[in-house]
Amino acid sequence: MQLLWLRNDLRLDDHRGLRRLAESQGAAAAVFILPSCWLQPDCEGLHRLGVAKARYLQQALADLSRRLAPCPLYVLSGDPAELLLQWYRHSPFSLITHEAQAPEEAAWIEQLRHHGVAMTLFSAQTLFEAEQLQPVLAAFPASFSGFRKQVESRLALSVTPPVAATGLEHLTPALCPLPTGIDWPQYSESEQPHPAQVGGESAATGWLRHYLFERQAIAHYKASRNQLHGHYYASRLSAALAWGCLSARRVWQQIDAYEHQHGADEHSYWLKFELLWREYFHWSLRLHGRRVFAAQGLTGRAPSGRHHPGYWQAWCRAQTGWPMIDAGLRELMTTGFCSNRLRQNLASCFIHELGLDWRLGARFFEQYLVDFDVASNWGNWAYIAGTGHDPRHGRRFNPHRQWRQYDPQLEHLHYWLPELGPVSLAQVESHQQGRELLNYPAPLLPLES
C-alpha cells in the first residue's frame, strides 16, 4: 500500500509525491493530519489555528478531496507520528511525503524512520532542489542580497504537470483504520473572505490567472505593494503558497508567461524578488534549525525583550491606544491577513516600542495569519528584532512617517476603526504622542514622531 501524507502541499499540480502515487499499483490513500498541539493554548493563551486560518484550511482540504477522487483523502487530528504508526501497525504502507521544513516536522519523520516505516521524500515548498543549491548551501550567505546574486544565475526550474483524476483510477482505495474528522473552530458563513483568501487549488489557480492575465495587476506591483488597503495593491498569493495550493515553481513559471506576453519590467521582477526572499528564509530554516526560534536567533545576541502583562493583554485586544496599530491588529485578527508593510510596523512596535519578546509576537502571528509560513514568519520577525539575517541588527519603523507615506488619507484606519470618525492624520499622530487625545483609549506609551 502507498500512503501520501500531505502537509503544506494541498494541490494536484506540480506535485511530485502525487505523481509517485499515480505511478504505483494497488491500494493507495492520502492523509492530512492536523497536529492536536495546534489547538492547545500555550501559557500565553496562544494556539496555532485562528478562525480565518481554519476556514482556509477546511476549504483547501475539501477542494483537494474532490480533485483527488477516486483516491480517498482522510483527515485526522492528533500527533502525526503516533497516528501514522498506529495505521502502519494495522496495515503496513510505504509513505510518500515532502521534506521537513522545520524541526518539528523533521522529528515526526525521524520517529517514523526509527520504527521502520519506508518512505519517499520529495520537495514541495521551494523553487530549487537541494542539489541545485549545493555551492550556495555550503557557504550560506549571511544576507539576502548575497543569496539572490548567486541563485538568480541558477534559475532552471522544473515543474511537474498536474495529475489528472483519471491517472488515479487504477488505484484501489485503501481504508483508514483510525477515527477521522476534526473539531474545527467555528466561523460565520456570512463573513465573505477576499477572493484570494478562499482556500483550495481551484480558487488559487483562478486568482493567479485573474491577477496576472485578466486584471494584469502585476503591472503596478512594485509601486503599490506597500499600500495598506485595497484589493489589487499586492499579489495575495501568500496563503496559497503557504498551504501549497500553488507551488512557488508554478507561480514563477506563470510570471514568466506574463512577461512573454506583456514584457518584463521592474514590477514583474519584484514579485520574483519576493519569491526569492521566501526561498532564502526557507533554506535558512533548513540549515539553522532550532536556532531560528531561539531568543538570540542567529546572532547570539538576545534582545532585551521582556514580558509586560498589561502591554500584552492590550495588544491581544487590539487596544494599544495607537489607532494605527490597533487598526492593523483588528484587520489581522478579523481576516487573517494584513499587508506586508503593516506587518513590519506591527512587529516594530511590538519589539521596539513595547519592548516585548519578539518570539511572542511571532507566535501571535502564527495563530492568526492565514498565510502563516514558518520560515518566512519567523525569519521576518527575527529580521525586525535584529536576531536574524540583517546587517543593520534590527529594523525600527516610525509609524507616523510610515502612515504619512503609505496611507496619508487614512483609508485603512477609517475602514478598521470607524468609531474614530472623520479624524485627520495630524489628530491621530497627536493622540498617539499622548498630547491631544481623541475619543479613544489613551496610548500605552507616547509614540514619538
C-alpha positions as CSV (number, residue, x, y, z in Angstrom):
1,M,0.0,0.0,0.0
2,Q,1.1,3.6,-0.8
3,L,0.1,6.4,1.6
4,L,0.6,10.0,0.7
5,W,1.0,12.2,3.8
6,L,0.0,15.8,2.9
7,R,1.0,18.8,4.9
8,N,1.8,22.0,3.0
9,D,1.2,20.6,-0.5
10,L,-2.5,20.7,-0.9
11,R,-2.7,20.5,-4.7
12,L,-2.5,18.3,-7.8
13,D,-0.3,20.5,-9.9
14,D,3.5,20.3,-9.6
15,H,3.2,17.6,-7.0
16,R,6.0,15.1,-7.2
17,G,4.6,12.9,-4.4
18,L,1.2,12.6,-6.1
19,R,3.0,11.8,-9.4
20,R,4.8,9.0,-7.5
21,L,1.4,7.8,-6.1
22,A,-0.1,7.7,-9.6
23,E,2.7,5.6,-10.9
24,S,2.2,3.0,-8.2
25,Q,0.0,-0.1,-8.3
26,G,-2.5,-1.5,-5.8
27,A,-4.0,0.1,-2.7
28,A,-3.5,3.8,-2.0
29,A,-4.8,6.8,0.0
30,A,-3.8,10.3,1.0
31,V,-4.0,11.7,4.6
32,F,-3.8,15.1,6.2
33,I,-3.2,15.2,9.9
34,L,-3.9,18.3,11.9
35,P,-1.5,18.2,14.8
36,S,-3.5,18.3,18.0
37,C,-0.9,20.6,19.6
38,W,-2.1,23.3,17.1
39,L,-5.4,23.5,19.0
40,Q,-3.9,23.6,22.5
41,P,-3.3,27.1,24.1
42,D,0.1,27.7,25.4
43,C,1.0,29.6,28.6
44,E,0.1,32.9,27.0
45,G,-3.2,31.7,25.6
46,L,-2.0,31.3,22.0
47,H,-2.6,28.4,19.8
48,R,-1.9,27.8,16.1
49,L,-5.3,27.8,14.4
50,G,-7.2,31.0,14.3
51,V,-10.7,31.0,12.8
52,A,-9.8,32.5,9.4
53,K,-6.8,30.2,9.1
54,A,-9.0,27.2,10.0
55,R,-11.6,28.2,7.4
56,Y,-9.0,28.5,4.7
57,L,-7.6,25.0,5.6
58,Q,-11.0,23.4,5.6
59,Q,-11.8,24.9,2.2
60,A,-8.4,23.7,0.8
61,L,-8.9,20.2,2.1
62,A,-12.5,20.0,0.7
63,D,-11.3,21.2,-2.7
64,L,-8.4,18.7,-2.7
65,S,-10.7,15.8,-1.7
66,R,-12.9,16.5,-4.7
67,R,-10.0,16.8,-7.0
68,L,-8.3,13.6,-5.7
69,A,-11.3,11.3,-6.2
70,P,-11.3,8.4,-6.6
71,C,-8.2,8.3,-4.3
72,P,-9.6,8.9,-0.8
73,L,-8.3,11.8,1.3
74,Y,-8.6,11.1,5.1
75,V,-8.4,14.0,7.5
76,L,-7.3,13.2,11.1
77,S,-6.3,15.1,14.2
78,G,-3.7,14.1,16.7
79,D,0.1,13.5,16.9
80,P,1.1,12.9,13.3
81,A,3.9,10.3,14.1
82,E,1.7,8.4,16.6
83,L,-1.3,8.2,14.2
84,L,0.8,7.1,11.3
85,L,2.5,4.4,13.4
86,Q,-0.9,3.2,14.6
87,W,-2.1,2.9,10.9
88,Y,1.2,1.3,9.9
89,R,0.9,-1.4,12.6
90,H,-2.7,-2.1,11.5
91,S,-1.9,-2.0,7.8
92,P,1.7,-1.5,6.7
93,F,2.4,1.0,4.0
94,S,5.1,2.8,2.1
95,L,4.9,6.5,3.0
96,I,5.3,9.3,0.4
97,T,5.7,12.8,1.9
98,H,7.5,16.1,1.4
99,E,10.7,17.0,3.1
100,A,10.6,18.7,6.5
101,Q,10.6,22.4,6.6
102,A,11.1,22.8,10.3
103,P,12.5,20.8,13.3
104,E,9.0,19.7,14.4
105,E,8.3,18.0,11.1
106,A,11.8,16.6,11.0
107,A,11.2,14.9,14.4
108,W,8.0,13.3,13.1
109,I,9.8,11.9,10.1
110,E,12.7,10.7,12.1
111,Q,10.3,8.9,14.6
112,L,8.6,7.1,11.7
113,R,12.0,6.1,10.2
114,H,13.1,4.8,13.6
115,H,10.1,2.5,13.6
116,G,10.9,1.1,10.2
117,V,8.5,2.9,8.0
118,A,9.8,3.0,4.4
119,M,9.3,6.4,2.9
120,T,10.0,8.5,-0.2
121,L,10.6,12.2,0.3
122,F,10.2,14.9,-2.3
123,S,10.4,18.7,-2.4
124,A,7.2,20.7,-2.4
125,Q,7.7,24.2,-1.0
126,T,10.8,25.6,-2.6
127,L,11.8,26.9,-6.0
128,F,15.1,24.9,-6.0
129,E,16.2,21.4,-5.2
130,A,18.9,21.0,-2.6
131,E,21.2,19.6,-5.3
132,Q,20.9,22.8,-7.4
133,L,22.0,24.9,-4.4
134,Q,24.9,22.8,-3.1
135,P,27.5,25.6,-3.6
136,V,25.2,28.1,-2.0
137,L,24.3,26.0,0.9
138,A,27.9,25.0,1.6
139,A,28.6,28.7,2.4
140,F,25.2,30.1,3.1
141,P,25.2,33.9,2.5
142,A,24.6,36.0,5.7
143,S,22.4,38.4,3.7
144,F,19.6,38.1,1.2
145,S,21.5,40.1,-1.4
146,G,24.3,37.6,-1.4
147,F,21.9,34.8,-1.8
148,R,19.9,36.5,-4.6
149,K,23.0,37.2,-6.6
150,Q,24.1,33.6,-6.5
151,V,20.7,31.9,-7.2
152,E,19.4,34.2,-10.0
153,S,22.0,32.6,-12.2
154,R,20.7,29.1,-11.4
155,L,17.0,29.6,-12.3
156,A,16.4,26.4,-14.2
157,L,13.1,25.3,-12.6
158,S,11.3,22.0,-13.3
159,V,7.6,22.0,-12.9
160,T,5.7,18.7,-12.7
161,P,2.5,18.6,-14.8
162,P,-0.8,18.1,-12.8
163,V,-2.0,14.6,-12.1
164,A,-5.5,14.2,-13.6
165,A,-8.1,12.2,-11.7
166,T,-8.0,9.7,-14.5
167,G,-4.4,9.0,-13.5
168,L,-5.6,7.6,-10.1
169,E,-8.5,5.4,-11.3
170,H,-6.3,2.3,-11.4
171,L,-5.6,2.5,-7.7
172,T,-7.6,0.6,-5.1
173,P,-8.8,3.0,-2.4
174,A,-7.3,2.0,0.9
175,L,-9.4,2.1,4.1
176,C,-8.3,4.2,7.1
177,P,-8.3,2.1,10.3
178,L,-8.4,5.3,12.5
179,P,-11.2,7.7,13.6
180,T,-11.4,10.6,11.1
181,G,-12.5,14.1,11.4
182,I,-11.5,17.4,13.1
183,D,-13.3,19.5,15.6
184,W,-12.8,22.7,13.7
185,P,-13.0,26.2,15.2
186,Q,-16.4,27.8,14.4
187,Y,-16.7,30.7,12.0
188,S,-19.6,32.6,10.4
189,E,-20.5,31.7,6.9
190,S,-21.8,35.3,6.4
191,E,-18.2,36.5,6.6
192,Q,-17.0,36.5,3.0
193,P,-13.2,36.4,2.6
194,H,-11.3,38.2,-0.1
195,P,-11.3,36.1,-3.3
196,A,-7.6,35.4,-2.8
197,Q,-8.3,34.1,0.7
198,V,-10.6,31.3,-0.4
199,G,-8.8,28.0,0.3
200,G,-8.0,25.4,-2.3
201,E,-6.1,24.8,-5.5
202,S,-9.2,25.7,-7.6
203,A,-9.6,29.1,-6.1
204,A,-5.8,29.8,-6.0
205,T,-5.3,28.9,-9.7
206,G,-8.2,31.1,-10.7
207,W,-6.9,34.0,-8.6
208,L,-3.4,33.7,-10.1
209,R,-4.9,33.8,-13.6
210,H,-7.1,36.7,-12.7
211,Y,-4.3,38.7,-11.1
212,L,-1.7,38.2,-13.8
213,F,-3.6,37.9,-17.0
214,E,-7.2,39.2,-16.6
215,R,-6.6,42.2,-14.3
216,Q,-2.8,42.5,-15.1
217,A,-2.4,43.9,-11.6
218,I,1.2,42.9,-11.5
219,A,1.8,45.9,-13.8
220,H,1.9,48.1,-10.7
221,Y,3.1,45.6,-8.1
222,K,6.4,47.4,-7.1
223,A,4.6,50.7,-6.8
224,S,1.6,49.5,-4.9
225,R,2.8,46.6,-2.8
226,N,3.4,48.8,0.3
227,Q,-0.2,50.2,0.4
228,L,-2.2,49.2,3.4
229,H,-5.7,48.9,2.0
230,G,-7.4,47.8,-1.3
231,H,-7.9,44.7,-3.5
232,Y,-5.1,44.7,-6.0
233,Y,-2.2,46.5,-4.4
234,A,-0.4,43.2,-3.6
235,S,-0.5,39.7,-5.2
236,R,-2.3,38.0,-2.3
237,L,-0.6,34.7,-3.3
238,S,1.0,34.1,0.1
239,A,-1.8,31.9,1.6
240,A,-1.9,29.6,-1.5
241,L,1.9,29.3,-1.3
242,A,2.0,28.7,2.4
243,W,-0.5,25.8,2.2
244,G,0.8,24.6,-1.1
245,C,-2.4,25.2,-3.0
246,L,0.1,26.7,-5.5
247,S,3.7,25.8,-5.9
248,A,6.3,28.6,-6.0
249,R,7.7,27.0,-9.1
250,R,4.3,27.3,-10.9
251,V,3.9,30.9,-9.8
252,W,7.4,31.7,-11.2
253,Q,6.5,30.0,-14.4
254,Q,3.3,32.0,-14.8
255,I,5.1,35.3,-14.2
256,D,7.5,34.2,-17.0
257,A,4.4,33.6,-19.2
258,Y,3.1,37.1,-18.3
259,E,6.4,38.6,-19.2
260,H,6.5,36.8,-22.5
261,Q,3.1,38.3,-23.4
262,H,3.4,41.8,-21.9
263,G,7.1,42.3,-21.4
264,A,9.3,42.1,-18.3
265,D,9.7,45.2,-16.1
266,E,10.5,46.2,-12.6
267,H,7.1,45.2,-11.3
268,S,7.1,41.6,-12.6
269,Y,10.7,41.3,-11.5
270,W,9.8,42.5,-8.0
271,L,7.3,39.7,-7.5
272,K,10.0,37.3,-8.4
273,F,12.2,39.2,-6.0
274,E,9.7,38.5,-3.2
275,L,9.6,34.8,-4.1
276,L,13.4,34.7,-3.7
277,W,13.1,36.3,-0.2
278,R,10.7,33.5,0.6
279,E,13.2,31.0,-0.8
280,Y,16.0,32.5,1.3
281,F,14.1,32.1,4.6
282,H,13.2,28.5,3.7
283,W,16.7,27.4,3.2
284,S,17.9,29.4,6.2
285,L,15.5,27.5,8.4
286,R,16.6,24.1,7.0
287,L,20.2,25.0,7.6
288,H,19.9,26.6,11.0
289,G,17.0,24.6,12.5
290,R,16.1,25.4,16.1
291,R,18.5,28.4,16.3
292,V,15.9,30.3,14.3
293,F,13.4,30.0,17.2
294,A,15.8,31.0,20.0
295,A,15.8,34.4,21.7
296,Q,19.2,35.2,20.3
297,G,18.4,33.8,16.9
298,L,21.3,33.5,14.5
299,T,23.3,36.4,16.1
300,G,24.0,35.0,19.6
301,R,22.7,38.4,21.0
302,A,19.3,38.2,22.7
303,P,17.4,41.5,22.5
304,S,16.1,42.9,25.8
305,G,12.5,41.6,25.3
306,R,10.5,41.2,28.5
307,H,7.0,40.2,29.5
308,H,4.7,43.0,30.4
309,P,1.3,41.5,31.1
310,G,-0.6,44.8,30.7
311,Y,1.0,45.6,27.3
312,W,0.5,42.0,26.1
313,Q,-3.2,41.9,27.1
314,A,-3.8,45.3,25.4
315,W,-2.1,44.0,22.3
316,C,-4.3,40.9,22.2
317,R,-7.4,43.1,22.5
318,A,-6.2,45.5,19.8
319,Q,-6.3,48.2,22.4
320,T,-2.8,49.7,22.5
321,G,-4.2,53.2,22.2
322,W,-2.3,53.7,19.0
323,P,-5.1,53.8,16.4
324,M,-2.8,53.0,13.5
325,I,-1.5,49.8,15.3
326,D,-5.0,48.8,16.6
327,A,-6.4,49.0,13.1
328,G,-3.8,46.6,11.8
329,L,-4.4,44.2,14.7
330,R,-8.1,44.3,14.2
331,E,-7.7,43.5,10.5
332,L,-5.3,40.7,11.3
333,M,-7.5,39.1,13.9
334,T,-10.7,39.5,11.8
335,T,-9.5,38.4,8.4
336,G,-6.2,36.5,9.0
337,F,-4.4,39.0,6.7
338,C,-2.7,42.3,6.7
339,S,-0.3,43.9,4.3
340,N,3.4,43.3,4.4
341,R,4.1,46.9,5.3
342,L,1.7,46.7,8.1
343,R,3.2,43.5,9.4
344,Q,6.6,45.2,9.6
345,N,5.1,48.1,11.6
346,L,3.3,45.9,13.9
347,A,6.4,43.9,14.6
348,S,8.5,47.0,15.1
349,C,6.1,48.5,17.6
350,F,5.8,45.2,19.5
351,I,9.6,44.8,19.8
352,H,11.0,48.3,19.9
353,E,8.1,50.4,21.4
354,L,6.5,47.9,23.9
355,G,9.8,46.0,24.4
356,L,8.1,42.6,24.3
357,D,9.8,39.4,23.4
358,W,9.9,39.1,19.6
359,R,9.2,35.3,19.7
360,L,5.8,36.0,21.4
361,G,4.9,38.3,18.5
362,A,5.9,35.6,16.0
363,R,3.6,33.1,17.8
364,F,0.8,35.7,17.8
365,F,1.1,36.0,14.0
366,E,1.2,32.2,13.8
367,Q,-2.2,31.9,15.3
368,Y,-3.9,34.4,13.1
369,L,-2.2,34.6,9.7
370,V,-4.0,32.5,7.1
371,D,-0.7,32.6,5.1
372,F,1.4,31.6,8.0
373,D,4.7,30.2,6.7
374,V,7.0,29.0,9.4
375,A,10.2,30.1,7.6
376,S,9.0,33.5,6.4
377,N,7.2,34.4,9.6
378,W,10.0,33.6,12.0
379,G,12.6,34.9,9.6
380,N,10.9,38.3,9.2
381,W,10.3,38.7,13.0
382,A,14.0,37.9,13.6
383,Y,14.9,40.4,10.9
384,I,13.0,43.2,12.7
385,A,14.3,42.1,16.1
386,G,17.9,42.1,14.9
387,T,18.4,38.4,15.6
388,G,18.2,37.1,12.0
389,H,19.7,37.9,8.6
390,D,20.1,41.7,8.8
391,P,23.4,43.5,8.7
392,R,21.7,46.5,10.5
393,H,20.9,44.4,13.6
394,G,17.2,45.2,13.6
395,R,14.7,47.5,12.0
396,R,12.7,50.1,13.9
397,F,10.0,51.8,11.9
398,N,8.4,55.2,12.8
399,P,4.6,54.6,12.3
400,H,3.9,58.3,11.9
401,R,6.3,58.5,8.9
402,Q,5.0,55.2,7.6
403,W,1.4,56.3,7.5
404,R,2.2,59.7,6.0
405,Q,3.9,57.8,3.2
406,Y,1.6,54.8,2.7
407,D,-1.8,55.8,3.9
408,P,-2.0,59.6,4.1
409,Q,-5.8,59.6,3.6
410,L,-6.2,57.1,6.5
411,E,-8.3,54.8,4.3
412,H,-7.1,51.8,6.3
413,L,-7.6,53.5,9.6
414,H,-11.2,54.6,8.8
415,Y,-12.1,51.2,7.5
416,W,-11.0,49.3,10.6
417,L,-11.7,51.9,13.3
418,P,-14.9,53.6,12.1
419,E,-15.6,54.7,15.6
420,L,-12.9,57.3,15.3
421,G,-15.0,59.3,12.9
422,P,-13.6,61.9,10.4
423,V,-10.2,62.5,12.1
424,S,-7.1,63.8,10.4
425,L,-3.7,62.3,10.2
426,A,-2.4,65.1,12.4
427,Q,-5.0,64.4,15.1
428,V,-4.1,60.7,15.1
429,E,-0.4,61.5,15.4
430,S,-1.1,63.9,18.3
431,H,-3.2,61.2,20.1
432,Q,-0.5,58.6,19.6
433,Q,2.1,61.0,21.1
434,G,-0.1,61.4,24.2
435,R,-0.8,65.1,23.6
436,E,-4.4,65.9,22.3
437,L,-6.4,62.8,23.0
438,L,-9.3,61.7,20.8
439,N,-12.4,59.9,22.0
440,Y,-10.3,56.7,22.0
441,P,-8.2,54.9,24.7
442,A,-5.0,56.7,25.6
443,P,-1.8,55.2,24.3
444,L,0.1,52.7,26.4
445,L,3.2,54.8,25.8
446,P,3.7,58.0,23.9
447,L,4.7,57.1,20.3
448,E,7.3,59.7,19.3
449,S,7.4,61.2,15.9
